[in-house]
Amino acid sequence: MVWDFLKNLGRQKLNAVEAGLKAKATGAQAKAQMKVAGKINQGIKGAQDKAVGAVKVKAQKPEQKDEKPQQKDDKMGLFGKKKTESAPAMPAVQESEASFGDKTQFIQVVEENEFKPVVGWLVALNGALKGHDFRIRDGKNVIGTAADTDIVLTDQYMSARHAVIRHEEGMFVIVDLDSTNGTYVNDQRCSKEELIDNDRVRLGRTELKFKSLY
């Protein structure tokens, strides 16, 4: 009886030990299988991502290829338009060139007809324009600060259209144009005065020396 009891007890312990070992082995095997399965799943997912990316790239490439020929076709179309339009435009260009040449000849004729020879000078003796000389031409020469006058002087005491010098029939005459500060010839204020070579003229605060060519 005692022997059987001990025998059964020993068997139970052995069974318990074997069961424990089997459980540990099963747990280790399960962990290893889980690791392997995780790696396999990661590999499968990476392969799937690559496959999806490759499909997207392939799907985009045909669109880009389609766009490039379209751009080329557009460029060729525009280039073709330029060629077709340039052919009939040639006579118009020739006509414009011919008309431009006619205009140039006309301007030259006008300049020759309106040419006015230089007959004298005014030389600035003071101020910012000291040493500058201004040509006096045959006919009328308006003097002032306005940009459209024949002789433009920078003097804040001078009027926009201050005076005019006329050369007619070999005579020089200066006429005041109702200026604010007056016109002076040899320090004498005047409204109209004949000019002789080397006369001194004062307009505003600018003094000038008159030189006659004839």
C-alpha atoms as one frame of an Amber mdcrd trajectory, in Angstrom:
protein
   0.000   0.000   0.000   2.691   2.484   0.998   4.734   1.631  -2.025   1.844
   2.187  -4.337   1.119   5.520  -2.680   4.727   6.673  -3.133   4.764   5.371
  -6.638   1.623   7.311  -7.517   2.999  10.398  -5.797   6.204  10.148  -7.810
   4.250   9.763 -11.021   2.158  12.847 -10.212   5.294  14.944  -9.617   6.842
  13.705 -12.815   3.655  14.488 -14.679   3.594  17.966 -13.128   7.235  18.544
 -14.074   6.610  17.352 -17.631   3.515  19.503 -17.869   5.509  22.527 -16.705
   8.265  21.843 -19.205   5.748  21.395 -21.988   4.034  24.644 -21.038   7.366
  26.519 -21.097   8.278  24.970 -24.425   4.873  25.817 -25.832   5.175  29.440
 -24.584   8.651  29.853 -26.102   7.471  28.324 -29.333   4.473  30.663 -29.370
   6.717  33.740 -28.797   9.071  32.637 -31.566   6.127  32.111 -33.905   4.782
  35.581 -33.007   8.147  37.215 -33.771   8.418  35.376 -37.046   4.840  36.315
 -37.917   5.545  39.997 -37.079   8.588  40.039 -39.332   6.648  38.373 -42.099
   3.815  40.885 -41.709   6.292  43.805 -41.849   7.864  42.356 -44.964   4.478
  41.867 -46.572   3.414  45.436 -45.663   6.658  46.915 -47.057   6.212  44.946
 -50.265   2.611  46.131 -50.506   3.695  49.812 -49.992   6.344  49.484 -52.680
   3.853  47.902 -55.027   1.334  50.694 -54.403   4.029  53.376 -54.941   5.147
  51.739 -58.165   1.544  51.640 -59.379   1.126  55.383 -58.592   4.331  56.281
 -60.421   3.299  54.236 -63.429  -0.104  55.878 -63.348   1.438  59.379 -63.315
   4.075  58.789 -65.985   1.647  58.412 -68.880   0.007  61.749 -67.935   3.380
  63.521 -68.004   4.185  61.922 -71.327   0.835  63.107 -72.665   1.457  66.666
 -71.451   4.855  66.996 -73.110   3.678  66.214 -76.627   0.728  68.549 -76.073
   3.085  71.373 -75.143   5.182  70.642 -78.201   2.053  70.648 -80.340   1.024
  73.992 -78.868   4.451  75.466 -79.551   4.456  74.112 -83.041   0.984  75.525
 -83.551   2.027  78.972 -82.433   5.178  78.759 -84.541   3.111  77.734 -87.490
   0.789  80.689 -86.955   3.695  83.078 -86.914   4.941  81.689 -90.195   1.559
  81.899 -91.899   0.898  85.427 -90.619   4.356  86.738 -91.478   3.995  86.015
 -95.186   1.102  88.431 -95.923   2.597  90.998 -93.537   5.655  91.560 -95.761
   3.985  94.059 -98.130   2.779  96.058 -95.129   6.314  96.240 -93.774   7.624
  97.350 -97.122   4.932  99.986 -97.344   5.775 101.265 -93.848   9.455 101.413
 -94.746   8.659 103.303 -97.919   6.426 105.736 -96.062   9.081 106.163 -93.369
  11.626 107.065 -96.041   9.201 109.602 -97.526   8.667 111.172 -94.102  12.404
 111.404 -93.525  12.889 113.205 -96.811  10.027 115.547 -95.948  11.584 116.407
 -92.562  14.901 117.107 -94.211  13.229 119.504 -96.640  11.470 121.304 -93.777
  14.699 121.621 -91.841  16.428 123.123 -94.862  13.582 125.598 -95.363  13.515
 126.572 -91.650  17.265 126.714 -91.165  18.283 129.918 -89.412  21.952 130.908
 -89.478  23.789 131.983 -86.332  24.294 135.752 -86.296  25.590 136.349 -82.760
  25.974 135.129 -79.171  25.130 135.952 -75.584  27.833 134.960 -73.066  26.915
 134.665 -69.350  29.254 136.687 -67.123  28.002 135.571 -63.698  25.790 133.082
 -61.890  25.532 129.339 -62.358  25.778 129.697 -66.143  28.948 131.799 -66.102
  31.033 131.115 -69.208  28.167 129.508 -71.148  27.383 130.955 -74.565  23.981
 131.006 -76.238  23.490 131.303 -79.986  21.428 134.101 -81.504  19.906 133.143
 -84.846  18.448 135.187 -87.616  14.882 136.246 -86.795  13.276 136.015 -83.338
  15.086 134.686 -80.210  12.918 134.504 -77.072  14.844 134.515 -73.770  13.454
 133.272 -70.428  13.205 130.420 -67.940  10.473 128.481 -69.779  11.563 125.277
 -71.492   9.995 126.292 -74.809  12.000 129.507 -75.160  14.855 129.781 -77.672
  17.424 130.712 -75.002  16.707 129.099 -71.613  18.370 130.697 -68.568  18.107
 129.543 -64.946  17.502 132.639 -62.845  14.758 132.884 -60.206  14.531 136.662
 -60.784  13.865 136.198 -64.492  10.407 135.786 -66.044   9.347 132.717 -68.025
   9.351 134.794 -71.233  11.534 137.719 -70.242  12.737 139.369 -73.457  13.291
 138.766 -77.160  16.208 139.646 -79.444  15.348 140.179 -83.097  17.819 140.190
 -85.955  16.323 141.758 -89.048  18.024 143.539 -91.964  21.415 143.399 -90.230
  20.175 145.031 -86.992  19.858 143.553 -83.483  17.016 144.824 -81.285  16.139
 143.620 -77.760  12.517 144.019 -76.577  11.299 143.519 -72.993   8.240 141.219
 -72.767   6.651 142.945 -69.741   9.020 141.126 -67.389   8.759 141.574 -63.615
  12.313 142.812 -63.008  12.901 144.512 -66.361  15.553 144.387 -69.090  18.765
 146.423 -68.893  21.277 147.342 -71.602  24.518 148.833 -70.268  22.809 149.347
 -66.861  19.920 151.305 -68.423  16.430 149.850 -68.155  14.671 149.746 -71.493
  11.584 148.378 -73.192  13.205 148.327 -76.641  16.834 148.977 -77.518  19.223
 148.384 -80.395  22.166 146.139 -79.519  25.734 146.798 -80.618  28.692 144.439
 -80.366  30.046 144.141 -76.782  26.896 145.602 -75.146  26.116 144.279 -71.681
  22.619 142.922 -71.112  21.078 142.185 -67.688  18.013 139.994 -67.343  16.942
 139.380 -63.750  20.305 139.065 -61.994  22.068 137.424 -64.924  24.557 139.608
 -66.804  25.404 138.715 -70.380  27.716 140.076 -73.002  26.373 140.503 -76.505
  28.622 139.517 -79.424  27.646 140.198 -83.022  28.883 138.051 -85.886  28.138
 140.742 -88.482
